[in-house]
Amino acid sequence: MTIQRLGLPGMARVPPARLVRAVETVRNAVATAHAKMAPAPIALLEMISAQWFSQAIYAAADLGIADASPAVR
């Protein structure tokens, strides 16, 4: 039974797989072009900030911040 048939409020519809693949292909091409054109110091800063972001997500999940927040429910 699909989500549309159930009529669940607040549930987003899933886009078609072909559309998702096409968008992902374009996104990957843009990301690759960006990585090739970025100067080395900028690329290094992006990698460092990505690591910080990953650590912040891990810490928030480990501490259970999302579970404790009443706004999420």
N, C-alpha and C positions, 0 to 999 in steps of 0.2 A: 504494500500500500504506500503511495507517495505522500509526501508532506502536504501537497496541495489537496489531496483527498481528505486527509485528516483535518485540514483547516486549523492547524496549530498557529496561534498568534505569535508574531515575532520571529518566525522561522523563515530564513532566506531560501530562495529557490537555488538549486545548483545549476550553474551554466552548462551548456553542452560541452562534451569532452573535446570536440574539434576546436571550439573557440578557445578553450583553456590552453590547449597545445599551441595554437597559433599565437596567443598572447604571451605564453611562456617563451616561445622561440624568439619573438621580437624583444622581450625583456632581456633574455640572455645575450642577444646580439648587441643591444645597447650597453649592457654591463661590460661585455668584452671590449667594445670600442672605448668605453670610458677607462677601463683598466690599462689599455695600451697607450692612451693619450695622456694619462695623468703623470706629472713629474714624480720622480722617486720619493722626494720628501712627503708629498701629498699622499701617495699610495701608502707609505709607511704610517702616516698619521691615521689614515682610514682603517688600516689593519689594527692599530693600537686601540682606536675608539670602538671597533667592532668587538675586540676582546673585552674591553670594559663593559660594553653593553651585555655581552654574554654572561659575564660574571654577575652583573646586576640582576639579570633575569634569573640566574641560578639561585642567588641569595634570596630573592623575593619568593621563589618557589619553595626553597628550603625552609624559610621562616613561616610559610603559610599565609602570606599577606593577602592573597586573593580570597582565601577561605575565610579570613577574619573580617573582610570588608563587607559591610551591609549593602553598599551601592552596587556590588556585582550581582547580587541575587535579584 
